[in-house]
């Protein structure tokens, strides 16, 4: 059964008619991705259930992430995604930011299919830092390579927005030993997020907003035996829209996931997250430039 309802647009605009379930390419994409996602969860979970020991949770680790997100508009529908994530973790002498954990460099090209749906394809270089500095025969840092593609659907809800994000990552990782072998795994990620304004009627310049998120990250591959749950993230943040191109946010995230090669053991993390979002419009910049006259 298909249901229609109206939701508010920006001030001065017309109401937007929304249809659920969605039609067109989004409907086809969801019909393909959701069954595949469920199959991955079920098959991975059944792989080691016969010998699964009693569950045990490790003490939580504190971390601090500084994330920058740039969405450079190249044309009416094409964007260049450029993200840098600086991640630190606790050390014996300092919580949250005692030592380096990872540095991310994520890039992609993103195509805006319509006003509510976009697809992205790109690559990631992540530098992993070895937290065990007592090991003499291990490297201080190792790279991690990824190819990722993302499907993002946004919809107006009340005065704010709701987001559904499906991201698939194909990753190559290795240990810190000098001759460690590369391992290939797939990551299956789904995130549900809300953004609701606090002091304004809409998400507009000058608005403070509250943004809760929940993300499930599963993994699969030959090296994944009985530990398909990599991370379940619960994140709440407060943000501020400074201009049409700049937005900042900060929040706290609790997450837990299975530890590789140790069935029944779960890791926990408490992460302070700070975000800077920047959206330069190169398309608009080009239009502002004066024309070049080749002849009088």
N, C-alpha and C positions, 0 to 999 in steps of 0.2 A: 504494500500500500504506500503510495507516494503522498507526502504531506507538504503543503506550502504555507509559508508564513512570512510576515514582513518584519524587518529589523531596521533600526535607524542607521543612516549614513552620516557623513560629516555634516556640520551645520550648514544650512543653505542648500544642501543636496536633496535628491529625491530618495524616498524609501527604497530599500533593496529587497527584491523578492528572492527568497531562498527556498530551494527545493531539497528535501531529504527523503530517501537516499539520493545522492547526486547522479546526474546523467552525464553522458558523453565519455571522453577519455578517462576522466577521474574514476567513474564507475567501473570501467573495464580494468583500470590499474588496481583498484582496491580488490576486485574479485580475483586478481592474479596474486597479489602480494599477501593478502591476509591468509588464504589457505596455506600458502607456502610457509609463512611465518609460524602458523600453528603446527604444521607438520614438523618443522625444525625443532620446536619446543618439545613436542611429544616424542619424537624419535631420539633426541639427545637425552631426554630424561629417563627413557627406558633402558638406555645402554648399560648403566651400572647399578640399577636399582636392587638387584638380587643381593649384592654384597655391600650395600650402603651401611656404614656404621652410624651410631648415634651422632646427632648434630652437635657441634660445639662452636661458640663464637669467640674469636680473638678479641682482646681489648681494642677499643677504637683508636685509630690514628688520626691526628689532627693535621690539616693541610690548608694551604692558601693558594688560590688560583687568581691570576690577573689575566683577563681575556679581552682581546681587542677584536672587533668585527667590522670589516669594511665591505660594503656592498657598493661597488662602483658602477654607476649606470652608464653603459656604453651606447645603448640605443633605446628605443621605446620598449623593447622586450628582452634585451640581452644585458646581463650583469656579469661583472667580474667579482667573485667572492675571494677576499683575502683576509685570513684570520691568523692571529698570533696568540698563542696561549703560553704564559709563563707560570709554571707550577712548582711550588715548593712544599716541603713536608717537614714534619717535626724532627728534631734531633734531641739527643740526651740533654742538651743545655737550653733548648728553645722550642716551645710549641708552635705549631702552625707553619712557621717559616724558617726553621733551623737550617735546612739544606735543600739543594736543588733536587727535584724529582724528574721533571720532564720539561722540554721546550717543544712546542708544536709550531709547525708552519703549514697551514692548510690553504689550498687554492682550488678554485673551480670556476667553470663557466655555468651561469644559471640562466635559464630561459623561462620567462613569464608566459605561461600558456594562456591564462586569463587573469582577471582581477583577484582570483582566489586560489590559484594553483600554479606552482612552479616546480621545475625539475633542475637538478644540478649534477655535474660530473666533473671530477677533478682528482687531485692527488694530495698526499700528506707526507711530510718528512717530520718524524718525531725523534728527538734525541732523548734517550733514557739515561739517567745518571745512576751509578752504582752506589747504593746507600751503605754497603758493607765495605768500608775502607780498610779493614784489617786483612783482607785477602790479598796475597802478594801476586798471584798469577792471574788476576782478573783485570779487565779493562775498566777505566774510569767511566767511559761513556760508550754507548752503542747506538747505531741508528735503527729506526723502524720505518718501514715503507708501507704505504697504503694507497689503494685506489678506492674511491668512494663515490656513491651516487645517492641522491636524496630526492624525496618526493614530499613537498610541503603543501598542505591545504589549510587555508585560513578562512574564517567566517566571522561575521559580526554577531555578537551575543550581548544583548542588553545594551550597555554603554561601551563595552570593550570588545575584545576579540578572543576567539578560541582557535588553537592551532593543533593540527595533527601532523606529525613528522615521522616518516619512515626513512631510515638511512641504512644502507648496506655498505659494509666496508670489507675489503679484501686485503689482508695484512700479512706482512712478512716480518717475523721477529726472531731474535736469537738471544742467547744468554751472554753473560759477561766474560766467559772463558775465551781464551784466544782463538781456539779452533772450534767454537760452538757452531752447531749446524743451524741453518735457517729453518723455521717452521712456518707453514702456511695455515691460516685460519680465516674463517668468515665471521663477521659480526653482524647481528641482526638487531636493529635498534628501532624502538617505537617510543615517541614522546608525545604526551598530551600536556598542553600548556594553556594558561589563561592570562589575559592582561586586562585588568579592570581599573579605570581611573578613580582617583580618590577625591580630588578637589575640583574636577571639571566634569562636564556632561559627556565629553568624548576624549579619546586619546589624541590630544592636540598639544601644541607648544605651550609650555607652562604647567602641564599636568603632571602630578605625581600619580603613580600607579602601583598596584600590587600584582605580582606575577608568580603564582604557584605553578610548579611543574612536577610531573612524574615521568620517569623514563626507565624502560626495561631494556637491558642489553644482554642478548644471548650470543653464544658462540658455537661454532661447529668446525669440524676438521678431524684429521687422523689423530692429532695429538690431544683432542678433547675427549676424555674418557670419564664419564660420570660427573663432569663439572661444567655443564652447559650454561649455568647462570653466572655471567661475568659480573654484572652490576645491576642493582635496583636502586635508582636515585630518587630521593624526595627532596625537592628544592623549593624554597620560598624566598622571594626577593622583593625589594622596593626600588622603584626607578623614577627617573625624572626626565622629561622630554625638554631639553634645553633649546633646541631649534628644529627646523625641518630636516637638518642633516646630522644632529648630534643628540645622543641619548646615553645616559649613564644609569647603572643599577648596581646594587649590592645585596647579598643575601647569604643564607646558611643552608648547607646541604648535608643530609644524612644518607649514607649509602652502605650497602652490604652486598657481598658476592662470594661465590665459592672459591676456595684456594686450589690452584692447579696441583695435581699429583697428591692431594691429601683429601680423600673423600670424606664428607661430613664436616669439614672445617670451613668456617666462614670468616672472612675479613670484614671489618667495619671501619668506616671513615666519617669524620666530621670535617667538612670543608667550608671555609670562608671564601665566597666567590665575589669578585668585583668585575664589572663589565663596562666596556666603553664601546658604543656603536657609532659608526660614522658612515654616512651615505653621500659621498660626493656624486654630483651629476655632471659627468663629462659631456653628455649630450647638451645640457643647458649651457655649459661653458662655451662650447663651440658656437652656439647660436648667438652668444653675446659678443663674439669677436667681430670687428668690422670686416666687411668684404674687401678682397684684394682686387684692385682695378688693374688689369693687364694692359689696357690701352685707354687713352683719353676719350 
